[in-house]
């Protein structure tokens, strides 16, 4: 039992390490080569987990080999445009100026039902409003609306709203994030004053507290605090 426990932990950590090497992507955003790698690694790891007669190295060595191959392919795709196209393919323009390219649809085996589903998910009522719809190499559909159908921006209206910048968490679930506090050039005394002004005696009473680049503080109390 102890052997099975240890083998499972080792293989699990190895798979997590491999997935981290592939970057921060969701399953639906993986390139074909990355998806194939995930499936093969999962299959290789499952065999030593289930059959204790198979040496652990029989699963670890192929997984490490595949991870090394993945790193090599990643370097090649960064260095060579031709290799990147060969491995990942090219984006396909499915809709151009409101007209569906049926040839590209057939080539990518992309149905009309899938097209309209993707458009609805992005809040687009019909193909006629689309300037370009591009099927990316990871299977996602990028939709660019016609200029007349795009939302009006503040710049087009001649407005100059303040830029709030990127909010940063200072308290998360009652815990003070000292590194973030230091990055903003603030100290704990300032934080305690902010809490006191909002009626809190200690950070543990706050679920989250953040500050943006304009100095605006947003605070959410813990449930039951008020």
PEGI-V5361 format. One record per residue. N is the residue number from 1. SS is DSSP state (@ for helix, = for strand, . for the rest). PHI is phi as a letter, one per 20 degrees, with the letter a starting at -180 (* if undefined). NEAR is the number of other C-alpha atoms within 10 Angstrom. Layout:
BEGIN
N_SS_PHI_NEAR ; N_SS_PHI_NEAR
END
This chain:
BEGIN
1_._*_5 ; 2_@_f_7 ; 3_@_f_9 ; 4_@_f_13 ; 5_@_f_10 ; 6_@_f_12 ; 7_@_f_17 ; 8_@_f_18 ; 9_@_f_12 ; 10_@_f_14 ; 11_@_f_22 ; 12_@_f_16 ; 13_@_f_11 ; 14_@_f_18 ; 15_@_f_20 ; 16_@_g_10 ; 17_@_f_12 ; 18_@_f_20 ; 19_@_f_17 ; 20_@_f_11 ; 21_@_f_13 ; 22_._e_16 ; 23_._n_9 ; 24_._e_10 ; 25_._c_11 ; 26_._e_7 ; 27_@_g_11 ; 28_@_f_10 ; 29_@_d_15 ; 30_._f_19 ; 31_._f_18 ; 32_@_g_14 ; 33_@_f_12 ; 34_@_f_16 ; 35_@_f_14 ; 36_@_f_11 ; 37_@_f_20 ; 38_@_g_17 ; 39_@_f_10 ; 40_@_f_15 ; 41_@_f_22 ; 42_@_f_14 ; 43_@_f_13 ; 44_@_f_17 ; 45_@_f_23 ; 46_@_f_15 ; 47_@_f_14 ; 48_@_f_21 ; 49_@_f_22 ; 50_@_e_12 ; 51_._d_11 ; 52_._f_12 ; 53_._f_8 ; 54_._e_12 ; 55_._g_11 ; 56_._f_18 ; 57_@_f_10 ; 58_@_f_13 ; 59_@_e_19 ; 60_@_f_18 ; 61_@_f_12 ; 62_@_f_15 ; 63_@_f_23 ; 64_@_f_15 ; 65_@_f_11 ; 66_@_f_16 ; 67_@_f_21 ; 68_@_f_14 ; 69_@_f_13 ; 70_@_f_18 ; 71_@_f_14 ; 72_@_f_11 ; 73_@_f_16 ; 74_@_f_13 ; 75_@_f_12 ; 76_@_f_15 ; 77_@_f_17 ; 78_@_f_10 ; 79_@_e_11 ; 80_._c_11 ; 81_@_f_11 ; 82_@_f_12 ; 83_@_f_14 ; 84_@_f_17 ; 85_@_f_13 ; 86_@_f_11 ; 87_@_e_16 ; 88_@_d_17 ; 89_._n_15 ; 90_._d_13 ; 91_._f_16 ; 92_=_c_17 ; 93_=_e_18 ; 94_=_e_24 ; 95_=_c_23 ; 96_=_c_16 ; 97_._l_15 ; 98_._m_17 ; 99_=_d_15 ; 100_=_f_19 ; 101_._e_14 ; 102_@_f_14 ; 103_@_f_10 ; 104_@_f_15 ; 105_@_f_18 ; 106_@_f_11 ; 107_@_f_9 ; 108_._e_13 ; 109_._l_10 ; 110_._d_15 ; 111_._e_12 ; 112_@_f_12 ; 113_@_f_9 ; 114_@_f_12 ; 115_@_f_18 ; 116_@_f_15 ; 117_@_f_13 ; 118_@_f_17 ; 119_@_f_19 ; 120_@_f_12 ; 121_@_f_9 ; 122_._e_12 ; 123_._m_9 ; 124_._d_18 ; 125_._f_12 ; 126_._b_11 ; 127_@_f_20 ; 128_@_f_15 ; 129_@_e_19 ; 130_=_e_23 ; 131_=_e_18 ; 132_=_c_20 ; 133_=_c_25 ; 134_=_d_18 ; 135_=_e_22 ; 136_._f_17 ; 137_._f_18 ; 138_._e_17 ; 139_._n_16 ; 140_._e_14 ; 141_=_d_20 ; 142_=_e_17 ; 143_=_d_21 ; 144_=_d_18 ; 145_=_e_19 ; 146_._f_14 ; 147_@_g_11 ; 148_@_f_8 ; 149_@_d_12 ; 150_._e_11 ; 151_._f_9 ; 152_._f_10 ; 153_._e_9 ; 154_._f_10 ; 155_._f_9 ; 156_._f_9 ; 157_._e_8 ; 158_._m_8 ; 159_._e_9 ; 160_._c_9 ; 161_._f_8 ; 162_._f_7 ; 163_._e_9 ; 164_._f_12 ; 165_._m_11 ; 166_._e_11 ; 167_._f_16 ; 168_=_c_17 ; 169_=_f_19 ; 170_=_d_25 ; 171_=_c_22 ; 172_=_c_16 ; 173_._l_15 ; 174_._n_17 ; 175_=_d_16 ; 176_=_f_19 ; 177_._e_13 ; 178_@_f_14 ; 179_@_f_11 ; 180_@_f_15 ; 181_@_f_20 ; 182_@_f_12 ; 183_@_f_10 ; 184_._e_14 ; 185_._m_8 ; 186_._d_14 ; 187_._c_12 ; 188_@_f_13 ; 189_@_f_9 ; 190_@_f_11 ; 191_@_f_18 ; 192_@_f_15 ; 193_@_f_13 ; 194_@_f_15 ; 195_@_f_18 ; 196_@_f_12 ; 197_@_f_10 ; 198_._d_11 ; 199_._n_11 ; 200_._d_17 ; 201_._e_13 ; 202_._b_13 ; 203_@_f_21 ; 204_@_f_17 ; 205_@_e_20 ; 206_=_d_22 ; 207_=_f_17 ; 208_=_b_20 ; 209_=_b_24 ; 210_=_c_19 ; 211_=_c_19 ; 212_._e_16 ; 213_._f_13 ; 214_._e_12 ; 215_._n_12 ; 216_._f_10 ; 217_=_d_15 ; 218_=_d_12 ; 219_=_c_17 ; 220_=_c_14 ; 221_=_f_18 ; 222_._f_15 ; 223_._f_9 ; 224_._n_6 ; 225_._f_10 ; 226_._c_8
END
